């Protein structure tokens, strides 16, 4: 696969808007490349890929992405790729394409978590193509929300908004409302980063109506991590981006309370609460929350978590002479340097 050779030009490749634009058009216009043929795919093949995908997803959420990504890539190279070469267009083949798309998206998240954004982008594009071949438009729209999420992280809100709106337009609200919910929340956050408070508020309100339609029976397994806390994280982040601490605190506190068993979410919600404290002028509280985020970050391998620490550090830079801030920065320095 894309990074199995460990070649520098792949591992350190840039995030490309041109590649995203091509993938965007490919998703809309491309027909499945596979001719209607029988295949050698069995239920056991699909079950093995699905089980591996669930395992790698759990490892990524628990301890971070980089080491697990290399194991996942090895699985793709040795186990998945040969099976895909034998697949056709029968139902079991389409199930295999769906499982493969999910695994590619997770490997993309692992690369994203390691700040290898060019690699991540390649896996997201491959997941989008496999979703097309699986005849799974809902999952394809879900991958577009992932690409929107990455664009937001890279401070490209205009690109993020484009992908979020595309995902929203291709998400069937009546059958898979969770995809439309996430797409609308991402559009809200992109609008917040663009400084458009009116559109952000409108999207948040719309997302609340969509989320009220979500039920266990209409939530696919690949979106089973979605909870009230995930929803609250998005909403709270919108208000942080708009500089509205009063509106941000409640949702982010809910997300923080629910994140005890999710280290990366814990770091993120703690960092966001630290930003809320800065906005409120409570520098001591912000530094204390920053220290808590440092403690959580040190127990996992996640560049995204370190980025949260960097952002809190940047927000507190103008208060560097205060003792609480000095303590935070002294604790954060070796972690960020490493």
C-alpha positions as CSV (number, residue, x, y, z in Angstrom):
1,X,0.0,0.0,0.0
2,X,0.9,3.7,0.0
3,X,3.4,3.6,2.9
4,X,4.4,0.0,3.2
5,X,7.8,0.7,1.6
6,X,8.5,3.4,4.2
7,X,9.8,5.6,1.3
8,X,10.4,9.2,2.4
9,X,8.6,10.8,-0.5
10,X,5.4,8.9,0.5
11,X,5.7,9.2,4.3
12,X,6.4,12.9,4.1
13,X,4.3,13.8,1.1
14,X,2.3,17.0,1.2
15,X,-1.4,17.3,1.7
16,X,-2.7,18.2,-1.8
17,X,-5.7,20.2,-2.7
18,X,-5.4,19.0,-6.3
19,X,-5.6,15.4,-5.3
20,X,-8.6,16.2,-3.1
21,X,-10.4,17.9,-6.0
22,X,-9.7,15.0,-8.2
23,X,-11.1,12.6,-5.6
24,X,-14.1,14.8,-5.1
25,X,-15.0,14.6,-8.8
26,X,-14.2,10.9,-9.0
27,X,-16.7,10.3,-6.2
28,X,-19.5,12.0,-8.1
29,X,-18.7,10.8,-11.6
30,X,-16.9,7.5,-11.6
31,X,-18.6,4.2,-12.3
32,X,-17.4,1.1,-10.4
33,X,-14.4,-0.2,-12.2
34,X,-15.3,-3.9,-11.6
35,X,-17.1,-5.8,-14.3
36,X,-20.0,-8.0,-13.2
37,X,-18.2,-11.3,-12.5
38,X,-18.3,-14.0,-10.0
39,X,-15.6,-14.1,-7.3
40,X,-13.8,-16.4,-4.9
41,X,-14.7,-14.3,-1.8
42,X,-16.2,-16.2,1.1
43,X,-18.0,-15.1,4.3
44,X,-14.8,-16.0,6.2
45,X,-12.8,-13.5,4.1
46,X,-15.2,-10.7,5.0
47,X,-15.3,-11.7,8.6
48,X,-11.5,-11.7,9.0
49,X,-11.2,-8.2,7.4
50,X,-14.0,-6.9,9.6
51,X,-12.5,-8.3,12.8
52,X,-9.1,-6.9,11.9
53,X,-10.6,-3.5,11.2
54,X,-12.4,-3.4,14.6
55,X,-9.1,-4.4,16.3
56,X,-7.1,-1.6,14.6
57,X,-9.8,0.9,15.3
58,X,-9.8,0.1,19.0
59,X,-6.0,0.3,19.2
60,X,-5.9,3.6,17.4
61,X,-8.6,5.1,19.8
62,X,-6.8,3.8,22.9
63,X,-3.1,4.4,22.3
64,X,-2.7,6.5,19.1
65,X,-1.9,5.8,15.5
66,X,1.7,5.3,14.4
67,X,2.7,1.8,15.6
68,X,-0.7,0.3,14.9
69,X,-0.7,1.8,11.4
70,X,2.3,-0.2,10.3
71,X,0.6,-3.4,11.5
72,X,-2.5,-2.4,9.7
73,X,-0.6,-1.7,6.5
74,X,1.0,-5.2,6.7
75,X,-2.4,-6.7,7.0
76,X,-3.6,-4.9,4.0
77,X,-0.5,-5.9,1.9
78,X,-0.5,-9.6,3.0
79,X,-4.2,-10.4,3.5
80,X,-6.5,-7.8,2.1
81,X,-4.9,-6.9,-1.3
82,X,-4.8,-10.5,-2.6
83,X,-8.5,-10.9,-1.7
84,X,-9.5,-7.7,-3.4
85,X,-7.8,-8.9,-6.6
86,X,-10.2,-11.9,-6.6
87,X,-13.3,-9.9,-5.9
88,X,-16.1,-9.3,-8.4
89,X,-19.5,-7.6,-8.0
90,X,-21.5,-10.2,-6.0
91,X,-22.8,-9.4,-2.6
92,X,-19.8,-10.9,-0.7
93,X,-17.4,-8.9,-2.9
94,X,-19.3,-5.7,-2.1
95,X,-19.2,-6.6,1.6
96,X,-15.4,-7.0,1.2
97,X,-15.1,-3.6,-0.5
98,X,-17.0,-2.1,2.4
99,X,-14.7,-3.7,5.0
100,X,-11.7,-2.6,2.9
101,X,-13.0,0.9,2.7
102,X,-13.5,1.1,6.5
103,X,-10.0,-0.3,7.1
104,X,-8.4,2.2,4.7
105,X,-10.2,5.1,6.4
106,X,-8.9,3.9,9.8
107,X,-5.4,3.7,8.4
108,X,-5.9,7.2,7.1
109,X,-6.9,8.3,10.6
110,X,-3.8,6.7,12.0
111,X,-1.6,8.6,9.6
112,X,-3.5,11.8,10.3
113,X,-2.9,11.2,14.0
114,X,0.8,10.9,13.3
115,X,0.8,14.2,11.3
116,X,1.5,12.3,8.0
117,X,-1.2,14.2,6.2
118,X,-0.2,13.2,2.7
119,X,-0.4,9.5,3.6
120,X,-3.7,10.0,5.3
121,X,-5.1,11.8,2.3
122,X,-4.2,8.9,0.0
123,X,-5.9,6.4,2.3
124,X,-9.1,8.5,2.6
125,X,-9.2,8.8,-1.2
126,X,-8.8,5.0,-1.5
127,X,-11.6,4.5,1.1
128,X,-13.8,6.8,-1.0
129,X,-13.2,4.7,-4.1
130,X,-13.8,1.4,-2.3
131,X,-17.1,2.8,-1.0
132,X,-18.1,3.5,-4.5
133,X,-17.3,0.0,-5.6
134,X,-19.2,-1.4,-2.6
135,X,-22.3,0.6,-3.7
136,X,-22.2,2.3,-0.3
137,X,-23.0,6.0,-0.8
138,X,-23.6,6.5,3.0
139,X,-20.1,5.3,3.8
140,X,-18.7,7.4,0.9
141,X,-20.4,10.5,2.4
142,X,-19.0,9.5,5.8
143,X,-15.5,9.4,4.3
144,X,-16.1,12.9,3.0
145,X,-16.8,14.0,6.6
146,X,-13.4,12.6,7.6
147,X,-11.7,14.6,4.8
148,X,-13.6,17.7,6.1
149,X,-12.3,17.0,9.6
150,X,-8.7,16.8,8.3
151,X,-9.1,20.0,6.4
152,X,-10.3,21.7,9.6
153,X,-7.3,20.5,11.5
154,X,-5.0,21.8,8.8
155,X,-6.8,25.3,9.1
156,X,-8.4,25.0,5.7
157,X,-12.0,25.8,6.6
158,X,-13.1,26.7,3.1
159,X,-12.1,23.2,1.9
160,X,-13.6,21.6,5.0
161,X,-16.9,23.4,4.3
162,X,-16.9,22.1,0.7
163,X,-16.5,18.5,1.8
164,X,-19.0,18.8,4.6
165,X,-21.7,20.2,2.4
166,X,-21.0,17.5,-0.2
167,X,-21.3,14.8,2.4
168,X,-24.5,16.4,3.7
169,X,-26.0,16.4,0.2
170,X,-25.2,12.7,-0.3
171,X,-26.3,11.5,3.1
172,X,-29.8,9.9,3.2
173,X,-31.3,11.5,6.3
174,X,-34.1,9.0,6.5
175,X,-31.8,5.9,6.6
176,X,-28.5,7.1,8.0
177,X,-29.1,10.4,9.9
178,X,-25.8,10.2,11.8
179,X,-23.8,11.0,8.6
180,X,-25.9,14.0,7.9
181,X,-25.5,15.1,11.5
182,X,-21.7,14.9,11.4
183,X,-21.6,16.6,8.1
184,X,-23.8,19.5,9.3
185,X,-21.7,19.9,12.5
186,X,-18.5,20.0,10.4
187,X,-20.1,22.7,8.2
188,X,-20.9,24.6,11.4
189,X,-17.3,24.4,12.6
190,X,-16.0,25.4,9.2
191,X,-18.3,28.4,9.3
192,X,-17.1,29.2,12.8
193,X,-13.5,29.2,11.7
194,X,-14.5,31.4,8.7
195,X,-16.0,33.8,11.2
196,X,-19.6,33.3,9.9
197,X,-21.5,33.1,13.2
198,X,-24.9,33.3,11.5
199,X,-24.3,30.2,9.4
200,X,-22.7,28.4,12.3
201,X,-25.7,28.9,14.5
202,X,-28.0,27.8,11.7
203,X,-26.0,24.6,11.2
204,X,-25.9,23.8,14.9
205,X,-29.7,24.1,15.1
206,X,-30.1,21.9,12.0
207,X,-27.7,19.3,13.4
208,X,-29.8,19.1,16.6
209,X,-32.8,18.2,14.6
210,X,-30.9,15.6,12.6
211,X,-29.3,14.1,15.7
212,X,-32.7,13.6,17.3
213,X,-33.5,11.1,14.5
214,X,-30.5,8.9,15.3
215,X,-31.3,5.5,16.7
216,X,-29.2,2.4,17.3
217,X,-31.1,0.6,14.5
218,X,-30.2,3.3,11.9
219,X,-26.6,3.8,13.0
220,X,-24.1,1.6,11.0
221,X,-21.3,-0.2,12.9
222,X,-18.7,2.2,11.4
223,X,-20.5,5.1,13.2
224,X,-21.1,3.3,16.5
225,X,-18.7,5.6,18.4
226,X,-21.2,8.4,18.0
227,X,-22.7,9.6,21.3
228,X,-24.1,12.7,22.9
229,X,-20.6,13.5,24.0
230,X,-19.2,13.4,20.5
231,X,-22.1,15.8,19.4
232,X,-21.3,18.1,22.3
233,X,-17.6,18.2,21.4
234,X,-18.4,19.5,18.0
235,X,-20.9,22.1,19.3
236,X,-18.5,23.3,22.0
237,X,-15.6,23.6,19.5
238,X,-17.8,25.8,17.3
239,X,-18.3,28.2,20.2
240,X,-14.6,28.2,21.1
241,X,-13.8,29.1,17.5
242,X,-16.3,31.9,17.7
243,X,-14.8,33.2,21.0
244,X,-18.0,32.4,23.0
245,X,-17.0,30.9,26.3
246,X,-20.4,30.9,27.9
247,X,-21.9,28.8,25.1
248,X,-18.9,26.6,24.9
249,X,-18.5,25.5,28.5
250,X,-21.6,23.3,28.9
251,X,-21.1,21.1,25.8
252,X,-17.4,20.8,26.5
253,X,-17.9,19.9,30.1
254,X,-20.3,17.1,29.0
255,X,-17.7,15.9,26.6
256,X,-15.0,16.0,29.2
257,X,-17.1,14.1,31.7
258,X,-17.7,11.3,29.2
259,X,-14.2,11.0,28.0
260,X,-12.6,9.1,30.9
261,X,-12.1,5.9,28.8
262,X,-11.0,7.7,25.7
263,X,-7.6,9.2,26.1
264,X,-7.5,11.3,23.0
265,X,-11.0,12.7,23.5
266,X,-10.0,13.4,27.1
267,X,-7.0,15.5,25.9
268,X,-9.0,17.3,23.3
269,X,-11.9,18.2,25.7
270,X,-9.5,19.3,28.4
271,X,-7.6,21.5,25.9
272,X,-10.8,23.0,24.7
273,X,-11.9,23.8,28.3
274,X,-8.5,25.4,28.8
275,X,-9.2,27.7,25.9
276,X,-12.6,28.5,27.4
277,X,-10.8,29.5,30.7
278,X,-8.4,31.8,28.7
279,X,-11.4,33.4,27.0
280,X,-12.9,33.9,30.5
281,X,-9.7,35.4,31.8
282,X,-9.2,32.6,34.3
283,X,-5.5,32.0,33.6
284,X,-4.9,29.8,36.7
285,X,-7.7,27.4,35.6
286,X,-6.4,27.4,32.1
287,X,-2.9,26.4,33.2
288,X,-4.3,23.7,35.5
289,X,-6.3,22.2,32.6
290,X,-3.3,22.5,30.4
291,X,-1.3,20.4,33.0
292,X,-4.1,17.8,33.0
293,X,-3.9,17.6,29.2
294,X,-0.1,17.1,29.4
295,X,-0.6,14.2,31.9
296,X,-3.1,12.5,29.6
297,X,-1.0,13.1,26.5
298,X,2.1,11.5,28.0
299,X,0.3,8.2,28.2
300,X,-0.4,7.8,24.5
301,X,1.3,8.2,21.1
302,X,-0.7,10.9,19.3
303,X,0.6,13.9,17.5
304,X,-3.0,15.3,17.5
305,X,-3.0,15.3,21.3
306,X,0.4,17.1,21.3
307,X,-1.1,19.7,19.0
308,X,-3.8,20.4,21.6
309,X,-0.9,21.1,24.1
310,X,0.7,23.4,21.6
311,X,-2.5,25.4,21.1
312,X,-3.0,25.8,24.9
313,X,0.7,26.8,25.2
314,X,0.2,29.4,22.5
315,X,-2.9,30.8,24.2
316,X,-1.0,31.2,27.5
317,X,2.2,32.7,26.0
318,X,1.2,36.2,26.9
319,X,0.8,35.1,30.6
320,X,4.1,33.3,30.8
321,X,5.3,35.2,33.9
322,X,2.5,33.8,36.1
323,X,3.6,30.9,38.2
324,X,0.8,28.5,37.2
325,X,1.6,29.1,33.5
326,X,5.3,28.6,34.2
327,X,4.5,25.2,35.8
328,X,2.4,24.2,32.8
329,X,5.0,25.3,30.2
330,X,7.9,23.6,32.1
331,X,5.9,20.3,32.1
332,X,4.8,20.7,28.5
333,X,8.3,21.6,27.1
334,X,9.9,18.1,27.1
335,X,6.7,16.5,25.8
336,X,6.5,18.9,22.9
337,X,10.3,18.8,22.2
338,X,10.1,15.0,22.1
